[in-house]
Amino acid sequence: MRVVLLGPPGAGKGTQAQIIAGKLGVPAISTGDIFRANVSGQTELGRKAKVYMDAGDLVPDEITVAMVKDRLAEADAAGGFLLDGFPRTIAQAEQLRASLQELGHGLDRVLELVVDEEELVRRLSGRRMLVDGQMVQRDDDKPETVRHRLEVYREQTAPLSGFYEDEGLLARIDAIGSVEEVTSRALRALGADTDGEAGQPAAV
């Protein structure tokens, strides 16, 4: 199966991506991993991206999409994949669709993890890390910063929900509950049983 996982910061995408991909027997692919691999491997795309990253600028879509396309063309993704963190905008979604068509594929399903904003703020602002023997809060986990991150998500990435709903690909998943409960809901939406055997995606 070829799946995209959407959801705001704090929804649990990273955790669910790894578990669901493992159940389906496909690689979980994050843009962070792709960027790190290209930059550390000093690929042509990685060198181009590093110029923007070193300057503190956003990497242009054409470079990001090209990296993703190269990754999806690798042998381990031939039978499917789960994309986490891409696309982030409708423009990227349209470019992803074109790239997959060139590879002779299309998406099977888009899962959106849905969590109430107040719950997201509670989750993220409740995180702490150990510094010099004390548990402290990171600046980007402070409530006001979290709300800004969620606002950016609403403006830039949330429109993907409507885009993929119009394509008939979207399944919204209630992401409140235990990790196991959320995974079970996601697998049902994919038409897969809890052992990861993929069937027909469930009707939305």
C-alpha positions as MATLAB code, in Angstrom:
seq = 'MRVVLLGPPGAGKGTQAQIIAGKLGVPAISTGDIFRANVSGQTELGRKAKVYMDAGDLVPDEITVAMVKDRLAEADAAGGFLLDGFPRTIAQAEQLRASLQELGHGLDRVLELVVDEEELVRRLSGRRMLVDGQMVQRDDDKPETVRHRLEVYREQTAPLSGFYEDEGLLARIDAIGSVEEVTSRALRALGADTDGEAGQPAAV';
ca = [
       0.000    0.000    0.000;
       1.060    3.582   -0.657;
      -0.026    5.775    2.225;
       0.436    9.386    3.338;
       0.116   10.188    7.046;
      -1.117   13.673    7.977;
      -1.572   15.320   11.355;
      -0.562   18.333   13.418;
       2.439   18.493   15.780;
       1.759   16.311   18.802;
      -0.697   13.982   17.045;
       1.718   11.045   17.243;
       2.612   10.774   13.546;
       6.175    9.563   14.108;
       5.120    6.762   16.438;
       2.183    5.649   14.296;
       4.210    5.847   11.072;
       6.723    3.300   12.343;
       4.098    0.935   13.755;
       1.695    1.068   10.789;
       4.502    0.699    8.243;
       5.802   -2.295   10.176;
       2.341   -3.889   10.181;
       2.018   -3.315    6.426;
       5.565   -4.451    5.670;
       6.496   -1.213    3.892;
       9.152    1.414    4.709;
       8.190    4.453    6.806;
       9.702    7.399    4.955;
      10.097   10.801    6.590;
      11.369   13.916    4.870;
      13.759   14.419    7.778;
      15.417   11.079    7.028;
      15.532   11.883    3.314;
      17.176   15.258    3.922;
      19.747   13.770    6.303;
      20.601   10.968    3.871;
      21.078   13.360    0.952;
      23.086   15.923    2.925;
      25.331   13.388    4.675;
      25.742   11.448    1.415;
      26.625   14.693   -0.357;
      24.321   13.938   -3.265;
      23.748   16.660   -5.835;
      20.318   17.364   -4.325;
      21.787   17.261   -0.835;
      24.395   19.866   -1.719;
      21.728   22.124   -3.210;
      19.503   21.723   -0.153;
      22.366   22.432    2.245;
      22.903   25.879    0.717;
      19.350   26.847    1.708;
      19.501   25.089    5.075;
      22.780   26.773    6.033;
      21.222   30.140    5.202;
      18.201   29.339    7.355;
      15.891   29.349    4.333;
      13.225   26.840    3.339;
      14.379   24.314    0.768;
      12.449   24.913   -2.499;
       9.708   22.432   -3.348;
      11.430   21.239   -6.506;
      14.446   20.021   -4.509;
      12.324   18.426   -1.780;
      10.056   16.697   -4.300;
      13.037   15.440   -6.304;
      14.529   13.916   -3.139;
      11.234   12.243   -2.270;
      10.828   10.910   -5.807;
      14.331    9.423   -5.736;
      13.569    7.753   -2.395;
      10.256    6.325   -3.622;
      12.040    4.875   -6.656;
      14.305    2.744   -4.434;
      13.764   -1.016   -4.360;
      12.369   -1.246   -0.816;
       9.521    1.126   -1.721;
       8.509   -0.782   -4.855;
       5.757   -2.623   -2.994;
       4.534    0.384   -1.056;
       5.496    2.992    1.513;
       4.191    5.232    4.260;
       5.094    8.910    3.877;
       5.369   10.922    7.099;
       5.899   14.689    6.896;
       5.314   15.035    3.172;
       3.494   16.593    1.444;
       3.075   19.737    3.562;
       1.270   21.901    0.996;
      -1.194   21.380   -1.833;
       1.520   22.314   -4.337;
       3.694   19.508   -2.950;
       0.726   17.130   -3.060;
       0.189   17.879   -6.744;
       3.894   17.340   -7.447;
       3.848   14.075   -5.474;
       0.901   12.849   -7.557;
       2.782   13.668  -10.774;
       5.957   11.962   -9.498;
       4.050    8.814   -8.569;
       2.339    8.759  -11.954;
       5.785    8.842  -13.585;
       6.696    5.810  -11.456;
       3.447    4.115  -12.502;
       1.807    4.382   -9.086;
      -0.801    6.307   -7.156;
      -1.688    6.742   -3.506;
      -3.997    4.167   -1.930;
      -4.946    6.095    1.192;
      -4.291    9.262    3.177;
      -4.691    8.986    6.942;
      -5.237   12.148    8.968;
      -4.663   11.890   12.711;
      -7.249   14.154   14.362;
      -6.679   15.607   17.837;
      -8.404   18.518   19.580;
      -6.140   21.601   19.700;
      -6.294   21.917   23.493;
      -5.159   18.310   23.801;
      -2.258   19.005   21.429;
      -1.206   22.021   23.516;
      -1.423   19.903   26.674;
       0.663   17.110   25.143;
       3.373   19.327   23.694;
       3.648   21.848   26.517;
       3.835   18.981   28.989;
       7.084   17.666   27.518;
      10.260   18.114   29.517;
      13.922   17.277   29.008;
      16.794   16.741   31.437;
      19.371   19.556   31.531;
      22.097   19.676   34.197;
      20.109   17.340   36.395;
      16.883   19.336   36.105;
      13.762   18.752   34.052;
      13.144   21.854   31.936;
      10.767   22.855   29.157;
      12.120   23.509   25.682;
      11.340   26.938   24.244;
       9.438   25.406   21.312;
       7.246   23.433   23.734;
       5.967   26.493   25.614;
       2.166   26.905   25.202;
       2.372   30.151   23.195;
       4.966   28.618   20.853;
       2.916   25.446   20.475;
      -0.172   27.468   19.517;
       1.870   29.314   16.888;
       3.128   25.999   15.455;
      -0.468   24.781   15.271;
      -1.530   28.015   13.572;
       1.195   27.549   10.933;
      -0.004   23.964   10.450;
      -3.616   25.124    9.974;
      -2.572   27.666    7.359;
      -0.076   25.582    5.379;
      -0.837   21.895    5.862;
      -4.433   21.499    7.044;
      -5.803   22.374    3.541;
      -4.385   19.005    2.422;
      -7.257   17.390    4.291;
      -9.797   18.894    1.875;
      -7.543   18.250   -1.120;
      -7.302   14.527   -0.403;
     -10.961   14.309    0.632;
     -11.886   15.624   -2.824;
      -9.649   12.905   -4.305;
     -11.558   10.279   -2.336;
      -8.425    9.190   -0.485;
      -8.859   10.683    2.996;
      -9.660    8.774    6.165;
      -9.778   10.746    9.421;
      -8.512    8.833   12.443;
      -9.391    9.747   16.028;
      -5.908    9.980   17.558;
      -7.104   10.214   21.180;
      -6.460    7.056   23.149;
      -3.653    4.570   23.582;
      -1.083    4.024   20.843;
      -2.598    0.580   20.242;
      -6.127    1.959   19.900;
      -5.044    4.579   17.359;
      -3.061    1.994   15.392;
      -6.093   -0.305   15.301;
      -8.311    2.494   13.946;
      -5.724    3.340   11.283;
      -5.372   -0.269   10.166;
      -9.153   -0.637    9.892;
      -9.247    2.479    7.694;
      -6.615    0.865    5.498;
      -8.620   -2.341    5.237;
      -5.846   -4.168    7.084;
      -6.298   -6.469   10.053;
      -4.212   -6.087   13.185;
      -1.562   -8.379   11.723;
      -1.131   -5.924    8.862;
      -2.678   -7.973    6.083;
      -3.853   -5.323    3.637;
      -7.203   -5.681    1.967;
      -9.562   -3.146    0.496;
      -9.456    0.253    2.239;
     -12.496    0.789    4.403;
     -15.124    3.209    3.118;
     -14.814    6.724    4.541;
];
